[in-house]
Amino acid sequence: MGEKMKIIPGISSQLLATRIAAELGAEACLCEYKRFPDGELYTRVIDKVKDEEVVIVQSLMADTGLIALLQLIDAVEEAHKTTVVIPYLGYARQDKRFRPGEAISSRAIARGISFAGIVDKIFVVNVHNRAVLEYFDVEARHLDAAPLLGEYLAKRGIVDPVIIGPDEGARDLAKSVAAPHGFEYDVLEKKRISGDEVIIQPKELSVKGKNVVIVDDIISTGGTIAEAASMIRAREAIEIYVACIHGLFVQNATLRILNAGVKDIIATDTIESIFSKISVAKMVADELIK
Ligand code: R5P
């Protein structure tokens, strides 16, 4: 069934798209991407997709990713069925109007992607806020890669790891990673000690003498993780690892995290980097043929 699909590798998701195609036994279509002298992006799907079932795989990390996705959707307009896999949906943190006059960026993007009526179905891996999926005009399904993080950590053989989310917002992620393997988990909280002193510590567990894995959905500048790692190191953890779904690693994120005493950084291939030790390809492929 899956082998009949044609996988269109977006400019930002070449490796993952190829892996998904391999999982399905499907063809990964040849595409061309280049820039015009003024910086505009040129996108072409070279292989024929008329009346075919196509799956576009494209993460939206920077603005180029969005332009390329819109171009690909337009390029495959003659396909019989078009599914879009967005391994990393950027702009999802701007999920509501925090101040008057602001754009709800995730809604603007969702509207843009589903507006032309070409896309039939959308899959998004670990969107920062699932409510954003309601902004798409077509069925948008959430895929959870957290269990893959747990499986990786279990296989890696880290002894009795404690899974720590850097804030309350990461509690569900920490639980999804930890629970299937019986790992302990907790989140960090800020506690005011006096008028000008705030400490950050795990809410319930002690990390002293433990191996700790800090988990978050996104690592961008690394600031959140570096701060968490420093606090955990000060509390005498043995080894500290970091695992995330989407590793953007912008600016000097890698340096900040490693300087904070982290032994290793683990991410999935929703955004491709040297830290992409876990692939979401099989999870995505399995969903595509459901
Ligand atoms: C925030 O709500 C997210 O879950 C991440 O904690 C955040 O995006 C990480 O950003 P940074 O790496 O820049 O601290």
Residues whose N, C-alpha, C, O or C-beta is under 5 A from the ligand:
A	BS01	R5P	D216 D217 I218 I219 S220 T221 G222 G223 T224 I225
